[in-house]
Amino acid sequence: MVTPYDTQSNIVPLTFGTNVPTAMRSIVAAWTAWGRKQHFGGSRPAPDVADPNLLNHYDWYAAHGWRLPYPGESAILTPTQLLR
């Protein structure tokens, strides 16, 4: 039996996070390279591999479209800048 339903519009745009500002592309590339080394997901996830501070920054930047610095900072930083 088929139950009728009403559709709803997306709350989050389907392109969210894909429109990276041109000036941020090198920073996003640095974070992407960092992320590839963290073994996120996959068949053998290792949740404790990533540095929590770096992971928090990565999540913040990605969630805010690479447009907003981490709280308390004046710029969006690369992983290398955070490790100094």
Phi and psi restraints in degrees (value plus and minus 20) as a CYANA .aco file:
   2 VAL   PHI    -120.0   -80.0
   2 VAL   PSI     108.6   148.6
   3 THR   PHI    -120.8   -80.8
   3 THR   PSI     107.5   147.5
   4 PRO   PHI     -88.3   -48.3
   4 PRO   PSI     133.1   173.1
   5 TYR   PHI    -169.6  -129.6
   5 TYR   PSI     141.1   181.1
   6 ASP   PHI    -122.4   -82.4
   6 ASP   PSI     119.8   159.8
   7 THR   PHI    -104.1   -64.1
   7 THR   PSI     138.8   178.8
   8 GLN   PHI    -149.2  -109.2
   8 GLN   PSI     127.5   167.5
   9 SER   PHI     -89.6   -49.6
   9 SER   PSI     136.0   176.0
  10 ASN   PHI     -83.3   -43.3
  10 ASN   PSI     118.5   158.5
  11 ILE   PHI    -103.5   -63.5
  11 ILE   PSI     -60.3   -20.3
  12 VAL   PHI    -126.4   -86.4
  12 VAL   PSI     107.0   147.0
  13 PRO   PHI     -77.4   -37.4
  13 PRO   PSI     123.3   163.3
  14 LEU   PHI     -84.8   -44.8
  14 LEU   PSI     -39.3     0.7
  15 THR   PHI    -116.1   -76.1
  15 THR   PSI     -12.2    27.8
  16 PHE   PHI     -76.8   -36.8
  16 PHE   PSI     108.5   148.5
  17 GLY   PHI      66.7   106.7
  17 GLY   PSI     -25.2    14.8
  18 THR   PHI    -119.7   -79.7
  18 THR   PSI     -34.8     5.2
  19 ASN   PHI    -117.2   -77.2
  19 ASN   PSI      58.9    98.9
  20 VAL   PHI    -101.0   -61.0
  20 VAL   PSI     110.9   150.9
  21 PRO   PHI     -77.8   -37.8
  21 PRO   PSI     121.1   161.1
  22 THR   PHI     -73.2   -33.2
  22 THR   PSI     -62.5   -22.5
  23 ALA   PHI     -85.3   -45.3
  23 ALA   PSI     -37.9     2.1
  24 MET   PHI    -119.3   -79.3
  24 MET   PSI     -22.7    17.3
  25 ARG   PHI     -79.2   -39.2
  25 ARG   PSI     -59.0   -19.0
  26 SER   PHI     -89.5   -49.5
  26 SER   PSI     -55.4   -15.4
  27 ILE   PHI     -88.3   -48.3
  27 ILE   PSI     -63.0   -23.0
  28 VAL   PHI     -82.4   -42.4
  28 VAL   PSI     -59.6   -19.6
  29 ALA   PHI     -82.7   -42.7
  29 ALA   PSI     -59.2   -19.2
  30 ALA   PHI     -84.5   -44.5
  30 ALA   PSI     -62.5   -22.5
  31 TRP   PHI     -88.2   -48.2
  31 TRP   PSI     -56.5   -16.5
  32 THR   PHI     -83.4   -43.4
  32 THR   PSI     -63.9   -23.9
  33 ALA   PHI     -82.4   -42.4
  33 ALA   PSI     -62.0   -22.0
  34 TRP   PHI     -80.2   -40.2
  34 TRP   PSI     -66.6   -26.6
  35 GLY   PHI     -80.3   -40.3
  35 GLY   PSI     -55.9   -15.9
  36 ARG   PHI     -84.2   -44.2
  36 ARG   PSI     -44.9    -4.9
  37 LYS   PHI    -108.6   -68.6
  37 LYS   PSI     -23.5    16.5
  38 GLN   PHI    -111.3   -71.3
  38 GLN   PSI     -26.3    13.7
  39 HIS   PHI      39.9    79.9
  39 HIS   PSI      22.5    62.5
  40 PHE   PHI     -88.3   -48.3
  40 PHE   PSI     115.2   155.2
  41 GLY   PHI      41.6    81.6
  41 GLY   PSI    -167.9  -127.9
  42 GLY   PHI      60.3   100.3
  42 GLY   PSI    -190.2  -150.2
  43 SER   PHI     -97.5   -57.5
  43 SER   PSI     -41.8    -1.8
  44 ARG   PHI    -150.6  -110.6
  44 ARG   PSI      52.8    92.8
  45 PRO   PHI     -82.9   -42.9
  45 PRO   PSI     122.7   162.7
  46 ALA   PHI    -146.8  -106.8
  46 ALA   PSI      63.4   103.4
  47 PRO   PHI     -82.3   -42.3
  47 PRO   PSI     -43.5    -3.5
  48 ASP   PHI    -115.8   -75.8
  48 ASP   PSI      -8.8    31.2
  49 VAL   PHI     -95.0   -55.0
  49 VAL   PSI     -62.7   -22.7
  50 ALA   PHI     -93.8   -53.8
  50 ALA   PSI     120.4   160.4
  51 ASP   PHI     -83.6   -43.6
  51 ASP   PSI     104.2   144.2
  52 PRO   PHI     -77.3   -37.3
  52 PRO   PSI     -57.9   -17.9
  53 ASN   PHI     -84.6   -44.6
  53 ASN   PSI     -63.9   -23.9
  54 LEU   PHI     -86.4   -46.4
  54 LEU   PSI     -62.0   -22.0
  55 LEU   PHI     -83.3   -43.3
  55 LEU   PSI     -59.7   -19.7
  56 ASN   PHI     -81.4   -41.4
  56 ASN   PSI     -63.6   -23.6
  57 HIS   PHI     -83.1   -43.1
  57 HIS   PSI     -67.1   -27.1
  58 TYR   PHI     -77.2   -37.2
  58 TYR   PSI     -68.0   -28.0
  59 ASP   PHI     -82.6   -42.6
  59 ASP   PSI     -62.0   -22.0
  60 TRP   PHI     -81.5   -41.5
  60 TRP   PSI     -71.2   -31.2
  61 TYR   PHI     -80.6   -40.6
  61 TYR   PSI     -66.1   -26.1
  62 ALA   PHI     -83.5   -43.5
  62 ALA   PSI     -62.2   -22.2
  63 ALA   PHI     -86.7   -46.7
  63 ALA   PSI     -45.2    -5.2
  64 HIS   PHI    -126.3   -86.3
  64 HIS   PSI       1.5    41.5
  65 GLY   PHI      45.0    85.0
  65 GLY   PSI       5.8    45.8
  66 TRP   PHI      38.3    78.3
  66 TRP   PSI      14.6    54.6
  67 ARG   PHI    -142.3  -102.3
  67 ARG   PSI     -29.2    10.8
  68 LEU   PHI    -150.2  -110.2
  68 LEU   PSI     104.9   144.9
  69 PRO   PHI     -82.8   -42.8
  69 PRO   PSI     136.3   176.3
  70 TYR   PHI     -81.3   -41.3
  70 TYR   PSI     124.5   164.5
  71 PRO   PHI     -72.6   -32.6
  71 PRO   PSI     111.2   151.2
  72 GLY   PHI      69.3   109.3
  72 GLY   PSI     -23.6    16.4
  73 GLU   PHI    -135.4   -95.4
  73 GLU   PSI     136.9   176.9
  74 SER   PHI    -120.7   -80.7
  74 SER   PSI     -26.2    13.8
  75 ALA   PHI    -168.9  -128.9
  75 ALA   PSI     142.4   182.4
  76 ILE   PHI    -104.0   -64.0
  76 ILE   PSI     103.3   143.3
  77 LEU   PHI    -124.6   -84.6
  77 LEU   PSI     137.5   177.5
  78 THR   PHI    -107.8   -67.8
  78 THR   PSI     144.2   184.2
  79 PRO   PHI     -76.9   -36.9
  79 PRO   PSI     -59.3   -19.3
  80 THR   PHI     -82.0   -42.0
  80 THR   PSI     -61.1   -21.1
  81 GLN   PHI     -84.9   -44.9
  81 GLN   PSI     -54.0   -14.0
  82 LEU   PHI     -93.8   -53.8
  82 LEU   PSI     -45.4    -5.4
  83 LEU   PHI    -100.9   -60.9
  83 LEU   PSI     -30.7     9.3
